[in-house]
Amino acid sequence: MKTLKNAKIGTSVSVKKVHGVGPIRKRILDMGITKGSDIYVKKVAPLGDPIEVTIRNYNLSIRNADAELIELL
């Protein structure tokens, strides 16, 4: 399964499914990361956490733990 955590810098990806349950899933969906959304991976912090992405014309930093829950096409 390809996840946002494994996406390479400088690539555009599309969300296939958001995993997780309860408040974690709701928080991810509230950030605008929904099925079919296009995400551009801008950069990764020096130690690998967090990941900075652009989605729906705004920049978002997301933790690796949350990025693992986002399955890509």
KAHUKA-V136355 format. One record per backbone hydrogen bond with DSSP energy under -1.0 kcal/mol. NH is the residue of the N-H (numbers start at 1). CO is the residue of the C=O. E is the energy in kcal/mol with one decimal. If there is no record, write none. Layout:
nh->NH co->CO e->E
nh->NH co->CO e->E
This chain:
nh->4 co->67 e->-1.1
nh->4 co->70 e->-1.8
nh->7 co->4 e->-1.0
nh->10 co->41 e->-3.0
nh->11 co->8 e->-1.4
nh->13 co->39 e->-3.2
nh->15 co->37 e->-2.3
nh->16 co->71 e->-3.0
nh->17 co->71 e->-1.5
nh->19 co->69 e->-3.4
nh->26 co->22 e->-2.2
nh->27 co->23 e->-2.3
nh->28 co->24 e->-2.0
nh->29 co->25 e->-2.5
nh->30 co->26 e->-2.6
nh->31 co->27 e->-1.2
nh->32 co->29 e->-1.7
nh->33 co->28 e->-1.5
nh->34 co->32 e->-1.3
nh->36 co->15 e->-2.6
nh->37 co->34 e->-2.3
nh->39 co->13 e->-3.2
nh->40 co->54 e->-2.3
nh->41 co->11 e->-2.6
nh->42 co->52 e->-1.8
nh->43 co->52 e->-1.6
nh->45 co->50 e->-2.4
nh->48 co->45 e->-2.4
nh->51 co->62 e->-2.6
nh->52 co->43 e->-3.3
nh->53 co->60 e->-3.2
nh->54 co->40 e->-2.5
nh->55 co->58 e->-2.5
nh->58 co->55 e->-1.2
nh->60 co->53 e->-2.9
nh->62 co->51 e->-2.8
nh->67 co->63 e->-2.5
nh->68 co->64 e->-1.8
nh->69 co->66 e->-1.2
nh->70 co->67 e->-1.2
nh->71 co->17 e->-2.7
nh->72 co->2 e->-3.0
nh->73 co->14 e->-2.2
